[in-house]
Amino acid sequence: MGWHAVDWRIRGAALACLLLSTGFATGCAPESRAASDSPPATARPSAPAAHPSGDAAGAQAATEAAYRKWGVKPLAAPPSPPSPKPAGRQTAGGEVPVISEIPTQEKIVFLTFDDGAEKDPEFVTMMRELKIPFTMFLTDSAIRTDYGYFKQLQGLGDGVQNHTLTHPNLPTLGAEAQRQEICGQQEKLKDRYGTAPRLFRPPYGNWNENTRAAAATCGIEAIVLWRESMQIKNMQYQRGDKKLHPGDIILAHFRGPSELKGTSITEMTTNLLRHIQEQGFTVARLEDYL
């Protein structure tokens, strides 16, 4: 091979390197831009991004463990509440509605606990761990020894509603006395718990038109009764089929062993939740529907 041939090959190689260098800068640019469309390594989801699902799994495991602790099978999560709310509208004549169930096709029921005589700290623990929503209808004469107990339950998201000052049989009272019982408790509960109740339950479920008129003047939006009431181990049903129905409101009480024949409020609540689970229902929050 002659010198000129070698020289040409050297020159050609140098030119090829130059072209390769410039070609790489331009010809590879599209590939480089495509790569830049993906987040750089530091911007991509890293290990901490998996925490929400991990946290959710951990929370679910904790809830399942809590159900086992309290001897109950896990209830299904309630459906998202409807908008607008399906109940609580005033009647055509402007009266406060009287409600025993919520119109719905979902297999949900609503738990309510009345009075407030029993203040078992284990019940607070149970509700915190199981995350069961319920509504409290409180009477001042029953709760005044420990307002803070019910503040703890309110802090879990459970609603505080009106059950009169002294738990009288309202139809035996005149219109003004009924108004004092309802409005007086509105003021007490607003002072202790921050907001005036929207809902009212008459003691014993007894009411008359004076009750309804008094409730309206006190700012009450609905009078809430019930379809089932929980005793110690079993429920009392108003319907002949002795079954839960979608939207039923269930009555229970803050009662202790002295009123429950040695049974605690947590044991009674366990029995209640078993009845609900066995019939294929779950529990929703009353205030989301009313």
For each residue, the residues with C-beta under 8 A, 3 or more apart:
1: 5 6
2: 5 6
3: 6 7
4: 7 8
5: 1 2 8 9
6: 1 2 3 9 10
7: 3 4 10 11
8: 4 5 11 12
9: 5 6 12 13
10: 6 7 13 14
11: 7 8 14 15
12: 8 9 15 16
13: 9 10 16 17
14: 10 11 17 18
15: 11 12 18 19
16: 12 13 19 20
17: 13 14 20 21
18: 14 15 21 22
19: 15 16 22 23
20: 16 17 23 24
21: 17 18 24 25
22: 18 19 25 26
23: 19 20 26 27 28
24: 20 21 27 28
25: 21 22 28 29
26: 22 23 29
27: 23 24 30
28: 23 24 25 31 32
29: 25 26 32 33
30: 27 33 34
31: 28 34 35
32: 28 29 35 36
33: 29 30 36 37
34: 30 31 37
35: 31 32 38
36: 32 33 40
37: 33 34
38: 35 44
39: 43 44
40: 36 43 44
41: 44
42:
43: 39 40
44: 38 39 40 41
45: 49 50
46: 49
47: 50
48: 51
49: 45 46 52
50: 45 47 53 54
51: 48 54 55
52: 49 55 56
53: 50 56 57
54: 50 51 57 58
55: 51 52 58 59
56: 52 53 59 60
57: 53 54 60 61
58: 54 55 61 62
59: 55 56 62 63
60: 56 57 63 64
61: 57 58 64 65
62: 58 59 65 66
63: 59 60 66 67 74 129 130 131
64: 60 61 67 68 74
65: 61 62 68 69
66: 62 63 69 70 129 130
67: 63 64 70 72 73 74 75 130
68: 64 65 71
69: 65 66 129
70: 66 67 126 129 130 266 270
71: 68 270
72: 67 75 130 270 273 274 277
73: 67 274 277
74: 63 64 67
75: 67 72 132 273 276 277 281 282 283
76: 282
77: 282
78: 81 106 108 133 282 283 284 285
79: 106 108 284
80:
81: 78 85 284 285 288 289
82: 85 86 104 289
83:
84:
85: 81 82 88 288 289 290
86: 82 102 103 104 289
87: 97 99 102 103 222 289 290
88: 85 97 99 221 222 290
89: 97
90: 94 95 96 97
91: 94 95 96 97
92:
93:
94: 90 91 216
95: 90 91 212 213 216
96: 90 91 200 212 215 216 220 221 222 223
97: 87 88 89 90 91 222 223
98: 207 212 222 223 225
99: 87 88 102 222 223 224 225 249 290
100: 225 226 227 238 248 249
101: 227 245 247 248 249
102: 86 87 99 110 247 249 286 289 290
103: 86 87 247
104: 82 86 108 246 247 289
105: 246
106: 78 79 246 247 284
107: 246 280 281 282
108: 78 79 104 246 247 281 282 283 284
109: 228 244 246 247 248 249 250 276 281 282 283 284
110: 102 134 135 247 248 249 250 283 284 285 286 289
111: 132 133 134 135 250 252 272 283 286
112: 134 135 136 137 201 224 226 249 250 251 252 286
113: 134 135 136 137 252 253 254
114: 136 137 138 139 163 201 251 252 253 254
115: 137 138 139 142 163 167 253 254 255
116: 119 136 138 139 142 143 150 254
117: 142 253 254 255 256 259
118: 123 253 254 255 256 259 265
119: 116 145 146 149 254
120: 123 124 256 264 265 266
121: 124 125 149
122: 125 126 264 265 266
123: 118 120 126 127 254 265 266 269
124: 120 121 127 128 149 152 153 156
125: 121 122 128 129
126: 70 122 123 129 130 266 269
127: 123 124 130 131 132 134 153 156 158
128: 124 125 131 156
129: 63 66 69 70 125 126
130: 63 66 67 70 72 126 127 273
131: 63 127 128 156
132: 75 111 127 273 283
133: 78 111 157 158 283 284 285 286
134: 110 111 112 113 127 158 283 286
135: 110 111 112 113 158 159 161 199 224 285 286 287
136: 112 113 114 116 150 153 154 158 159 160 161 254
137: 112 113 114 115 161 162 163 199 200 201 224
138: 114 115 116 142 143 150 160 161 162 163 185 189
139: 114 115 116 142 143 163 164 165 166 167 185 203
140: 143 144 164 165 166 184 185 188 189
141: 144 165 166 167
142: 115 116 117 138 139 167 254
143: 116 138 139 140 146 147 149 150
144: 140 141 147
145: 119
146: 119 143 149 150
147: 143 144 150 151 192
148: 151 152
149: 119 121 124 143 146 152 153
150: 116 136 138 143 146 147 153 154 160 193
151: 147 148 154 155 192 193
152: 124 148 149 155 156
153: 124 127 136 149 150 156 158
154: 136 150 151 157 158 159 160 193
155: 151 152
156: 124 127 128 131 152 153
157: 133 154 285
158: 127 133 134 135 136 153 154
159: 135 136 154 199 285 286 287
160: 136 138 150 154 189 193 195 197
161: 135 136 137 138 189 197 198 199 200 201 224
162: 137 138 182 185 186 189 197 199 200 201 218 220
163: 114 115 137 138 139 167 185 200 201 203
164: 139 140 167 168 170 181 182 185 202 203
165: 139 140 141 180 181 184 185 188
166: 139 140 141 181
167: 115 139 141 142 163 164 203
168: 164 172 173 181 203
169: 172 173 203 204 206
170: 164 173 178 181 202 203 206 207 208 210 211
171: 206 207 208 210 211
172: 168 169
173: 168 169 170 177 178 181 210
174: 177 178 210
175: 178 179 210 213 214
176: 179 180
177: 173 174 180 181
178: 170 173 174 175 181 182 210 211 214
179: 175 176 182 183 214 217 218
180: 165 176 177 183 184
181: 164 165 166 168 170 173 177 178 184 185 214
182: 162 164 178 179 185 186 200 211 214 215 218 220
183: 179 180 186 187 214 217 218
184: 140 165 180 181 187 188
185: 138 139 140 162 163 164 165 181 182 188 189 197
186: 162 182 183 189 190 196 197 218 219 220
187: 183 184 190 191 196
188: 140 165 184 185 191 192
189: 138 140 160 161 162 185 186 192 193 196 197
190: 186 187 193 194 195 196 197
191: 187 188
192: 147 151 188 189
193: 150 151 154 160 189 190
194: 190
195: 160 190
196: 186 187 189 190 219
197: 160 161 162 185 186 189 190 200 220
198: 161 219 220 221 222 287
199: 135 137 159 161 162 220 221 222 223 224 286 287 290
200: 96 137 161 162 163 182 197 215 218 220 222 223 224
201: 112 114 137 161 162 163 205 223 224 225
202: 164 170 205 206 207 211 223
203: 139 163 164 167 168 169 170 206
204: 169
205: 201 202 225 226
206: 169 170 171 202 203
207: 98 170 171 202 211 212 223
208: 170 171 211 212
209: 212 213
210: 170 171 173 174 175 178 213 214
211: 170 171 178 182 202 207 208 214 215 223
212: 95 96 98 207 208 209 215 216 223
213: 95 175 209 210 216 217
214: 175 178 179 181 182 183 210 211 217 218
215: 96 182 200 211 212 218 220 223
216: 94 95 96 212 213 220
217: 179 183 213 214
218: 162 179 182 183 186 200 214 215
219: 186 196 198
220: 96 162 182 186 197 198 199 200 215 216 223
221: 88 96 198 199
222: 87 88 96 97 98 99 198 199 200 290
223: 96 97 98 99 199 200 201 202 207 211 212 215 220
224: 99 112 135 137 161 199 200 201 249 286 290
225: 98 99 100 201 205 249
226: 100 112 205 229 248 249 250 251
227: 100 101 237 238 239 245 248 249 250
228: 109 235 236 237 238 244 248 249 250 251
229: 226 235 236 250 251 252
230: 235 250 251 252 268 271 272 275
231: 234 235 236 268
232: 260 261 263 268 271
233: 263 268 271
234: 231 271 275
235: 228 229 230 231 250 272 275
236: 228 229 231
237: 227 228 241 242 243
238: 100 227 228
239: 227 242 243 245
240:
241: 237
242: 237 239
243: 237 239 279
244: 109 228 248 275 276 279 281
245: 101 227 239 248
246: 104 105 106 107 108 109 281
247: 101 102 103 104 106 108 109 110 289
248: 100 101 109 110 226 227 228 244 245
249: 99 100 101 102 109 110 112 224 225 226 227 228 286
250: 109 110 111 112 226 227 228 229 230 235 272 276
251: 112 114 226 228 229 230
252: 111 112 113 114 229 230 268 269 272
253: 113 114 115 117 118 259
254: 113 114 115 116 117 118 119 123 136 142 265
255: 115 117 118 259 260 265 268
256: 117 118 120 259 260 264 265
257: 260 261 262 263 264
258:
259: 117 118 253 255 256
260: 232 255 256 257 263 264 265 267 268
261: 232 257
262: 257
263: 232 233 257 260 267 268
264: 120 122 256 257 260 267 268
265: 118 120 122 123 254 255 256 260 268 269
266: 70 120 122 123 126 269 270
267: 260 263 264 270 271
268: 230 231 232 233 252 255 260 263 264 265 271 272
269: 123 126 252 265 266 272 273
270: 70 71 72 266 267 273 274
271: 230 232 233 234 267 268 274 275
272: 111 230 235 250 252 268 269 275 276
273: 72 75 130 132 269 270 276 277 283
274: 72 73 270 271 277 278
275: 230 234 235 244 271 272 278 279
276: 75 109 244 250 272 273 279 281 282 283
277: 72 73 75 273 274 280 281 282
278: 274 275
279: 243 244 275 276
280: 107 277
281: 75 107 108 109 244 246 276 277
282: 75 76 77 78 107 108 109 276 277
283: 75 78 108 109 110 111 132 133 134 273 276
284: 78 79 81 106 108 109 110 133 288 289
285: 78 81 110 133 135 157 159 288 289
286: 102 110 111 112 133 134 135 159 199 224 249 289 290
287: 135 159 198 199 290
288: 81 85 284 285
289: 81 82 85 86 87 102 104 110 247 284 285 286
290: 85 87 88 99 102 199 222 224 286 287
